[in-house]
Structure formats: C-alpha cells, structure tokens
Amino acid sequence: MIHWRKEHTNRVYLRQMGDSPNFADFRQLTYTYEWVWYGGNPPDAAGYASIKERFAHFFTQLNSPQPK
C-alpha cells in the first residue's frame, strides 16, 4: 500500500494512502505515533493498551479480504 523508502517521511506515506479505505485509521495512527515519538509524550499504561489495541485492529483490517 506504500512504497517504503528510508528518505520518505510520514507525510509521504499519508499521501500514498490517500485513496485507501484504510486512510483515516492510518492517519490517526500516524499522528499518534508522531505525538508519542517526536512529541515526547509517552503514554501511561492505559494509554499504551489503547494504542496497542488500535494498531492491532488496523493490522487485522489490512490482512482481511477487502470487499470488491
């Protein structure tokens, strides 16, 4: 769904995912990642569990057959 390159930024990946039915979830997870990683906002235990669940759900969606 994306063309990974070392020099690409998250914004590039968001543009690549723009037409995907998974875009909204991908965008939200990207923003969460940036807020935690680049913003220096480590989640507490409950926040971590919530983020982990959202990522797991997203990966499940990606691996599920897509309707035609």
One Martini backbone bead per residue (centre of mass of N, CA, C, O) as a GRO file, in nm:
protein
   68
    1MET     BB    1   0.053   0.066  -0.014
    2ILE     BB    2   0.351   0.136   0.016
    3HIS     BB    3   0.667   0.309  -0.055
    4TRP     BB    4   0.943   0.230   0.088
    5ARG     BB    5   1.169   0.482   0.226
    6LYS     BB    6   1.409   0.623   0.408
    7GLU     BB    7   1.338   0.934   0.304
    8HIS     BB    8   1.064   0.913   0.399
    9THR     BB    9   0.776   1.040   0.522
   10ASN     BB   10   0.476   1.039   0.668
   11ARG     BB   11   0.347   1.225   0.454
   12VAL     BB   12   0.400   1.045   0.214
   13TYR     BB   13   0.232   0.805   0.316
   14LEU     BB   14  -0.034   0.958   0.333
   15ARG     BB   15  -0.053   1.018   0.032
   16GLN     BB   16  -0.046   0.718  -0.060
   17MET     BB   17  -0.321   0.656   0.123
   18GLY     BB   18  -0.557   0.850   0.025
   19ASP     BB   19  -0.738   0.608  -0.138
   20SER     BB   20  -0.778   0.447   0.107
   21PRO     BB   21  -0.994   0.289   0.331
   22ASN     BB   22  -0.745   0.321   0.562
   23PHE     BB   23  -0.667   0.622   0.604
   24ALA     BB   24  -0.787   0.722   0.874
   25ASP     BB   25  -0.636   0.519   1.052
   26PHE     BB   26  -0.351   0.584   0.955
   27ARG     BB   27  -0.352   0.880   1.039
   28GLN     BB   28  -0.404   0.839   1.341
   29LEU     BB   29  -0.154   0.658   1.394
   30THR     BB   30   0.054   0.861   1.298
   31TYR     BB   31  -0.012   1.083   1.504
   32THR     BB   32   0.040   0.914   1.751
   33TYR     BB   33   0.331   0.852   1.696
   34GLU     BB   34   0.432   1.148   1.684
   35TRP     BB   35   0.339   1.232   1.968
   36VAL     BB   36   0.518   1.025   2.112
   37TRP     BB   37   0.800   1.034   1.970
   38TYR     BB   38   0.838   1.352   1.895
   39GLY     BB   39   0.674   1.475   2.158
   40GLY     BB   40   0.728   1.325   2.430
   41ASN     BB   41   0.447   1.122   2.489
   42PRO     BB   42   0.416   0.901   2.702
   43PRO     BB   43   0.221   0.656   2.785
   44ASP     BB   44   0.031   0.509   2.977
   45ALA     BB   45  -0.097   0.208   3.033
   46ALA     BB   46  -0.377   0.271   2.910
   47GLY     BB   47  -0.275   0.411   2.653
   48TYR     BB   48  -0.110   0.177   2.545
   49ALA     BB   49  -0.341  -0.026   2.519
   50SER     BB   50  -0.502   0.142   2.316
   51ILE     BB   51  -0.290   0.165   2.095
   52LYS     BB   52  -0.240  -0.135   2.055
   53GLU     BB   53  -0.531  -0.201   1.969
   54ARG     BB   54  -0.540  -0.017   1.718
   55PHE     BB   55  -0.307  -0.153   1.566
   56ALA     BB   56  -0.425  -0.439   1.562
   57HIS     BB   57  -0.680  -0.366   1.406
   58PHE     BB   58  -0.541  -0.258   1.155
   59PHE     BB   59  -0.390  -0.520   1.078
   60THR     BB   60  -0.645  -0.685   1.045
   61GLN     BB   61  -0.765  -0.520   0.815
   62LEU     BB   62  -0.527  -0.561   0.613
   63ASN     BB   63  -0.564  -0.896   0.629
   64SER     BB   64  -0.833  -0.862   0.508
   65PRO     BB   65  -1.063  -0.900   0.296
   66GLN     BB   66  -1.164  -0.708   0.032
   67PRO     BB   67  -1.407  -0.554  -0.101
   68LYS     BB   68  -1.542  -0.524  -0.446
   0.00000   0.00000   0.00000
